[in-house]
Amino acid sequence: MTKKQKKVLYRIILSAIVMAVLLVLPFDGVLKAVLFLVPYLVIGYDILRKAVLGVIHGEVFDENFLMAVATIGAMCLGEYAEGVAVMLFYQIGELFQSYAVGKSRKNISALMDIRPDYANIEVDGRLEQVDPDEVEIGTIIVIQPGEKVPLDGVVEQGNSTLNTSALTGESVPRTVKQGDEIISGCVNLSGMLKIRTTKIFEESTVAKILDLVENSSMKKAKAENFITRFARYYTPAVCYAALALALVPPAVNLLLGNGNEFAEWIGRALTFLVISCPCALVISIPLSFFGGIGGASARGILVKGSNYLEFLSKSNYIVFDKTGTLTEGVFQVTQIYSQEMKKEELLRYAAYAESYSTHPISKSLKEAYGQDIDNTLVNDVKEISGHGVSAIVEGHLVLAGNRKLMDREGLEIIQPKDSGTVIHVAVDGSYRGYILISDIIKKNSKAAIAGLKEAGIKKTVMLTGDSKRVADKVAKELGIDEVHSELLPGDKVEKIEALLAEKLPKEMLAFVGDGINDAPVLSRADIGIAMGAMGSDAAIEAADIVLMDDDPSKIALAMKISKKTLKIVYENIVFALAVKFLCLILGALGIANMWLAIFADVGVMVIAVLNATRALTTKNI
């Protein structure tokens, strides 16, 4: 609890004790009025001050004005205990609301803790702490165990593990070594690292994420905008209605000769004012969205605004990029076929023949081989454009490449049944087998598609530049409804346009990409979701929702969080309005007294805020 909240709590306790004493003691007349002013001013002086300032600044019709008029009126009518009680319970509700908002901010605050305080630069053999804003690109910085990574860069020296939970919501550490890219916002857990910076601080990953989160409240959902407009017209309307209630019925009675009943009708009007205060809606609706965004951020899902959270709950079509989104985006050896030699030997010949190449396929062969390559054993390496390579490995002529290379040499090959990139290998003029290299499907992709269908998604679509054979195989394995293959980046935009034209006006289409080369499509869809976006500027810039790790199941989780948040919002709107209007009618008829008015205001607000805080809880979703 903050100092301000504690101060309010002390005032509530003091005011309640004094009021309880005054209710017991037999005071009457002017003395009673004066004594009740003590707890009234103790608990309500700040509300009265805000009401006066609001009138001075032209912002008359707010909740402070309603509370001030209602309680001062009650005191003037001799309802001292009721006047103090209204202010007392209103402050209890405000304290509860303040605590709930503070709790909902914790997830956002935890994310804000990723901002680094300093960067270590080595000067004359000593480390000096400097502001990250002052570090230029290409500077070598030192990160010791326990320190935050202040800037994006490449590891120049050292090995360590990084805690990325503040970015991804996952506690599994990431291992880094020399040559690996590293992004700001992580925490170094073990060894000392020396990093060469690749970005200035304002363009770093952590700066972009902080800017995204800080500005998320700027983009409001339709429900929030509705409540803002509703309160703007509702509050003045009930004030004028209360004034009419206080003056018109007793004036009519007076004209009809039924006597002066102004005091009774003024009391009804004051009760009407207390009931009418729109606290429950004005507070709980933004709090629900804030809680949903905060709960999502704790799971590594960054939402740029409550409007996107609302749109996501209404999504009917989900379109996926394939490579890097549903698949790992990293080529790996998945199958080795050999004849007249061991598989390990075939892989060794291929890895040595490709050892001088920097192509991703060559890299995957060397990684699968897994041993150091002695370059002295390889000579006379020749790149055969569009075909492959030839090299002399330990005195043997090795050919490694595609079918065209084998056909050129007149060698009969074995073609694999599975899809992927095939490297055929020949040694000393004889065909020895093939190595199949494929892009691996992510382990959670199939469960992610199933989860989306359970969430009510009408259609899942996959767009890819890969071959039809590979695309169809992936789509079938994952259970995707529609697939379009062999697409260029411009073709993907055209397909999105066609899908947008097919859907109904109120339906939403979300596109999920890896955030590196999908910026045009992310921007064109109703909702752009960038996945696996750690370190990707394009993702943070173009997407509306950013998933900070490579887990596709987070998409279904994001949808569940959005639907839960919207459900809570609508529950609060219906509940608050129903109770308010019922109590307003009872108040106007003289059935409801000031105590029922207190429930209609503070009680409804507390219940609505309690319900709103449920949006924070995402662990069991």
MIVOLUM-181338 format. One line per field, with one value per residue (C-alpha): residue number from 1; residue in one letter; x, y, z. Coordinates in steps of 0.5 Angstrom, whole numbers, plus 500, padded with zeros to 3 digits. Each point is the difference from the previous one (the first is absolute). Layout:
N
resi c(NUM|...)
resn c(A|...)
xx c(X|...)
yy c(Y|...)
zz c(Z|...)
This chain:
621
resi c(1|2|3|4|5|6|7|8|9|10|11|12|13|14|15|16|17|18|19|20|21|22|23|24|25|26|27|28|29|30|31|32|33|34|35|36|37|38|39|40|41|42|43|44|45|46|47|48|49|50|51|52|53|54|55|56|57|58|59|60|61|62|63|64|65|66|67|68|69|70|71|72|73|74|75|76|77|78|79|80|81|82|83|84|85|86|87|88|89|90|91|92|93|94|95|96|97|98|99|100|101|102|103|104|105|106|107|108|109|110|111|112|113|114|115|116|117|118|119|120|121|122|123|124|125|126|127|128|129|130|131|132|133|134|135|136|137|138|139|140|141|142|143|144|145|146|147|148|149|150|151|152|153|154|155|156|157|158|159|160|161|162|163|164|165|166|167|168|169|170|171|172|173|174|175|176|177|178|179|180|181|182|183|184|185|186|187|188|189|190|191|192|193|194|195|196|197|198|199|200|201|202|203|204|205|206|207|208|209|210|211|212|213|214|215|216|217|218|219|220|221|222|223|224|225|226|227|228|229|230|231|232|233|234|235|236|237|238|239|240|241|242|243|244|245|246|247|248|249|250|251|252|253|254|255|256|257|258|259|260|261|262|263|264|265|266|267|268|269|270|271|272|273|274|275|276|277|278|279|280|281|282|283|284|285|286|287|288|289|290|291|292|293|294|295|296|297|298|299|300|301|302|303|304|305|306|307|308|309|310|311|312|313|314|315|316|317|318|319|320|321|322|323|324|325|326|327|328|329|330|331|332|333|334|335|336|337|338|339|340|341|342|343|344|345|346|347|348|349|350|351|352|353|354|355|356|357|358|359|360|361|362|363|364|365|366|367|368|369|370|371|372|373|374|375|376|377|378|379|380|381|382|383|384|385|386|387|388|389|390|391|392|393|394|395|396|397|398|399|400|401|402|403|404|405|406|407|408|409|410|411|412|413|414|415|416|417|418|419|420|421|422|423|424|425|426|427|428|429|430|431|432|433|434|435|436|437|438|439|440|441|442|443|444|445|446|447|448|449|450|451|452|453|454|455|456|457|458|459|460|461|462|463|464|465|466|467|468|469|470|471|472|473|474|475|476|477|478|479|480|481|482|483|484|485|486|487|488|489|490|491|492|493|494|495|496|497|498|499|500|501|502|503|504|505|506|507|508|509|510|511|512|513|514|515|516|517|518|519|520|521|522|523|524|525|526|527|528|529|530|531|532|533|534|535|536|537|538|539|540|541|542|543|544|545|546|547|548|549|550|551|552|553|554|555|556|557|558|559|560|561|562|563|564|565|566|567|568|569|570|571|572|573|574|575|576|577|578|579|580|581|582|583|584|585|586|587|588|589|590|591|592|593|594|595|596|597|598|599|600|601|602|603|604|605|606|607|608|609|610|611|612|613|614|615|616|617|618|619|620|621)
resn c(M|T|K|K|Q|K|K|V|L|Y|R|I|I|L|S|A|I|V|M|A|V|L|L|V|L|P|F|D|G|V|L|K|A|V|L|F|L|V|P|Y|L|V|I|G|Y|D|I|L|R|K|A|V|L|G|V|I|H|G|E|V|F|D|E|N|F|L|M|A|V|A|T|I|G|A|M|C|L|G|E|Y|A|E|G|V|A|V|M|L|F|Y|Q|I|G|E|L|F|Q|S|Y|A|V|G|K|S|R|K|N|I|S|A|L|M|D|I|R|P|D|Y|A|N|I|E|V|D|G|R|L|E|Q|V|D|P|D|E|V|E|I|G|T|I|I|V|I|Q|P|G|E|K|V|P|L|D|G|V|V|E|Q|G|N|S|T|L|N|T|S|A|L|T|G|E|S|V|P|R|T|V|K|Q|G|D|E|I|I|S|G|C|V|N|L|S|G|M|L|K|I|R|T|T|K|I|F|E|E|S|T|V|A|K|I|L|D|L|V|E|N|S|S|M|K|K|A|K|A|E|N|F|I|T|R|F|A|R|Y|Y|T|P|A|V|C|Y|A|A|L|A|L|A|L|V|P|P|A|V|N|L|L|L|G|N|G|N|E|F|A|E|W|I|G|R|A|L|T|F|L|V|I|S|C|P|C|A|L|V|I|S|I|P|L|S|F|F|G|G|I|G|G|A|S|A|R|G|I|L|V|K|G|S|N|Y|L|E|F|L|S|K|S|N|Y|I|V|F|D|K|T|G|T|L|T|E|G|V|F|Q|V|T|Q|I|Y|S|Q|E|M|K|K|E|E|L|L|R|Y|A|A|Y|A|E|S|Y|S|T|H|P|I|S|K|S|L|K|E|A|Y|G|Q|D|I|D|N|T|L|V|N|D|V|K|E|I|S|G|H|G|V|S|A|I|V|E|G|H|L|V|L|A|G|N|R|K|L|M|D|R|E|G|L|E|I|I|Q|P|K|D|S|G|T|V|I|H|V|A|V|D|G|S|Y|R|G|Y|I|L|I|S|D|I|I|K|K|N|S|K|A|A|I|A|G|L|K|E|A|G|I|K|K|T|V|M|L|T|G|D|S|K|R|V|A|D|K|V|A|K|E|L|G|I|D|E|V|H|S|E|L|L|P|G|D|K|V|E|K|I|E|A|L|L|A|E|K|L|P|K|E|M|L|A|F|V|G|D|G|I|N|D|A|P|V|L|S|R|A|D|I|G|I|A|M|G|A|M|G|S|D|A|A|I|E|A|A|D|I|V|L|M|D|D|D|P|S|K|I|A|L|A|M|K|I|S|K|K|T|L|K|I|V|Y|E|N|I|V|F|A|L|A|V|K|F|L|C|L|I|L|G|A|L|G|I|A|N|M|W|L|A|I|F|A|D|V|G|V|M|V|I|A|V|L|N|A|T|R|A|L|T|T|K|N|I)
xx c(500|503|501|494|495|502|499|493|499|502|495|494|502|500|493|497|502|498|493|499|501|495|495|500|501|493|502|495|498|506|505|499|500|507|503|498|504|506|500|496|506|505|498|497|505|503|494|497|507|499|493|502|506|495|495|506|503|493|500|494|496|505|499|504|494|495|503|501|492|497|504|499|493|499|504|495|494|503|502|507|501|498|504|506|499|499|507|503|498|501|508|500|498|505|505|498|500|507|503|497|503|507|499|499|506|505|500|501|505|504|501|502|506|503|503|507|503|507|505|507|506|507|505|507|499|494|493|496|492|497|493|498|498|507|502|502|499|506|502|503|496|501|494|501|496|493|500|495|502|500|500|500|506|504|504|508|502|498|494|494|493|494|494|495|494|498|500|497|496|504|505|504|507|503|508|504|507|505|497|493|495|498|494|499|495|503|504|507|500|506|507|503|498|503|495|501|494|496|495|500|495|494|500|501|495|499|499|494|497|500|497|495|497|500|496|495|495|499|497|493|495|493|497|505|498|493|500|504|495|494|503|501|492|498|502|498|493|499|502|495|495|502|498|494|498|501|496|495|496|500|498|494|498|500|496|495|500|502|505|508|504|506|505|497|501|507|502|498|504|506|499|499|507|504|497|501|508|503|506|499|500|505|505|499|500|507|502|498|503|506|500|500|506|504|498|502|506|502|499|505|494|501|493|501|493|493|497|505|498|493|501|503|494|496|505|497|506|507|505|507|507|504|507|502|493|497|507|507|503|506|502|502|502|494|502|506|500|507|502|507|502|498|495|505|505|496|498|507|502|494|502|508|498|495|505|502|493|495|494|494|500|508|499|495|505|505|496|497|507|502|508|505|502|507|501|507|496|496|502|499|493|495|493|496|495|493|502|505|507|506|506|506|499|506|501|493|496|493|494|495|494|493|497|503|507|499|497|506|504|496|498|494|497|495|494|498|492|500|500|506|507|504|507|503|507|504|508|505|494|496|493|500|493|497|499|493|500|493|497|497|493|500|498|494|497|495|498|499|496|495|500|498|494|498|499|495|505|496|506|508|504|507|504|507|506|501|499|493|502|503|495|494|504|501|492|498|504|498|492|500|494|503|507|503|507|506|498|504|500|495|496|499|497|495|498|498|496|496|499|498|495|497|498|494|501|500|505|507|506|507|506|506|507|507|501|506|497|493|499|496|495|500|498|494|497|494|505|508|503|507|503|507|501|506|505|496|498|496|495|500|498|495|496|495|501|507|502|507|502|499|494|494|495|501|495|494|502|500|493|498|502|497|493|501|501|494|496|501|499|493|499|501|497|493|501|501|495|495|501|501|493|496|503|498|493|500|503|495|494|503|501|507|504|507|502|498|503|507|499|498|506|506|497|499|507|504|496|502|507|501|497|505|506|499|502|507|500|503|503|494|498)
yy c(500|507|506|503|494|499|508|499|493|504|505|495|497|507|502|493|500|508|498|494|504|506|495|497|507|504|506|504|507|504|497|493|504|503|493|496|505|497|493|503|505|495|495|504|507|497|499|507|503|496|502|507|500|496|506|505|497|499|492|500|493|495|495|505|505|495|498|507|502|494|500|507|500|494|504|506|496|497|493|501|493|498|506|497|493|502|503|495|494|504|500|493|499|504|497|493|503|503|493|496|505|499|493|500|504|495|496|506|503|493|501|507|498|497|507|500|505|500|497|498|502|498|506|499|493|503|499|507|501|504|502|495|506|502|493|501|494|495|502|494|499|495|497|497|494|503|506|502|500|507|500|496|497|494|496|501|496|495|495|501|499|505|501|502|499|508|500|493|498|494|498|495|503|501|499|504|500|504|502|500|506|502|505|505|499|493|498|497|494|497|502|507|502|505|503|504|505|500|505|506|500|504|495|494|494|502|507|498|496|505|505|495|498|508|502|494|504|505|495|499|494|502|498|505|506|498|501|507|502|497|504|506|501|495|504|507|497|497|506|504|494|501|507|499|495|505|506|497|495|505|506|496|498|507|503|494|502|494|503|501|494|503|497|493|501|503|493|496|504|500|492|500|504|495|494|503|501|495|498|493|501|505|496|493|500|503|496|494|501|502|494|496|503|500|492|499|504|495|494|504|502|508|503|507|503|497|501|494|496|501|499|493|498|501|496|495|499|499|500|497|501|493|501|502|501|492|498|501|504|496|494|494|493|496|493|497|494|497|494|496|505|502|506|503|500|502|506|502|500|505|504|501|501|506|502|507|502|504|498|498|493|499|503|495|494|503|500|493|498|503|499|505|500|500|504|497|494|504|503|501|503|502|503|497|506|497|493|500|499|495|499|496|497|496|498|498|504|502|503|503|503|499|496|504|499|492|500|504|494|495|497|497|502|498|506|500|500|505|508|504|502|494|500|494|498|496|498|498|500|495|502|499|503|506|505|503|507|503|506|496|502|503|495|504|502|494|502|507|499|495|505|506|495|499|508|500|502|499|499|499|502|499|505|498|501|492|495|497|493|503|505|494|495|506|502|493|498|506|500|506|502|503|501|505|498|503|507|506|505|504|494|499|508|498|493|504|505|495|497|506|501|493|502|503|507|499|494|501|497|499|499|496|501|500|507|500|501|500|507|502|494|502|507|498|495|502|498|498|496|499|493|499|507|501|505|501|507|499|496|505|506|496|495|502|494|498|493|500|493|494|497|500|497|507|502|496|503|507|499|497|505|505|497|499|508|501|496|503|507|498|497|507|504|496|499|507|503|496|501|508|500|496|504|507|498|498|506|505|496|501|493|500|504|502|493|497|505|499|493|502|504|497|493|499|504|495|494|502|502|493|497|504|497|493|503|500|492|496|494|496|502)
zz c(500|498|505|497|501|507|501|497|504|507|498|499|507|504|496|502|507|501|496|505|506|498|498|507|504|501|496|497|496|498|504|497|493|502|503|493|496|503|497|494|499|502|495|494|500|494|496|502|497|494|499|501|495|495|500|499|494|497|501|505|498|503|506|505|499|500|507|503|498|503|506|502|498|505|505|499|501|506|498|503|501|493|497|503|498|493|500|504|496|494|502|502|493|497|504|498|493|501|503|494|495|503|500|493|498|503|494|496|505|500|493|501|504|494|498|502|505|497|495|502|495|502|500|502|503|504|499|500|500|495|498|494|496|500|497|492|495|500|507|505|506|506|503|507|503|503|495|495|493|498|493|494|497|498|505|499|506|505|502|504|501|500|503|495|504|501|492|499|506|500|505|496|499|494|498|497|497|496|493|503|499|507|501|506|506|501|507|500|504|500|497|498|493|495|495|494|499|494|502|504|506|497|494|504|502|507|498|495|505|505|495|498|507|502|494|501|504|494|495|504|498|498|507|503|495|501|508|499|496|504|506|497|498|506|506|498|498|507|503|497|501|508|499|497|505|506|497|495|504|507|495|497|507|503|494|501|507|503|505|499|499|498|505|498|493|501|504|494|496|504|500|493|499|504|496|494|500|495|503|499|493|499|504|499|492|499|506|497|493|504|504|494|497|506|501|492|501|506|495|495|496|498|498|497|503|502|494|497|506|498|493|501|504|494|495|495|496|501|495|501|497|500|500|507|503|499|499|503|494|501|495|503|498|501|496|497|495|498|496|501|505|507|501|504|495|495|504|501|493|499|505|498|493|502|506|496|498|505|497|505|497|501|507|502|497|504|506|499|500|506|500|499|492|498|494|498|498|495|494|492|503|494|500|494|500|500|501|507|501|499|504|502|507|502|493|498|495|503|497|504|497|497|495|494|502|501|493|497|502|498|507|501|507|505|501|508|501|505|498|501|497|498|499|496|501|496|501|495|495|503|503|508|502|502|506|501|504|502|504|506|502|507|506|502|493|499|507|499|494|504|505|495|497|507|502|494|494|493|496|500|494|499|495|498|495|500|495|500|502|506|502|499|504|506|499|500|507|503|498|497|496|494|497|494|498|496|502|499|506|495|499|507|500|495|503|506|496|497|507|503|494|502|507|503|502|508|499|502|496|504|496|504|498|502|500|495|493|501|502|494|502|507|499|495|504|505|506|498|505|500|503|502|500|505|497|494|498|495|504|506|495|495|505|504|505|501|503|503|499|494|503|496|505|503|494|503|507|498|497|507|504|495|500|508|500|496|504|506|497|497|507|504|495|500|508|501|496|502|508|498|497|504|506|497|499|507|502|496|503|507|501|501|505|501|502|494|496|503|498|493|499|505|500|492|499|505|497|493|502|503|493|496|504|497|494|503|501|494|503|500|493)
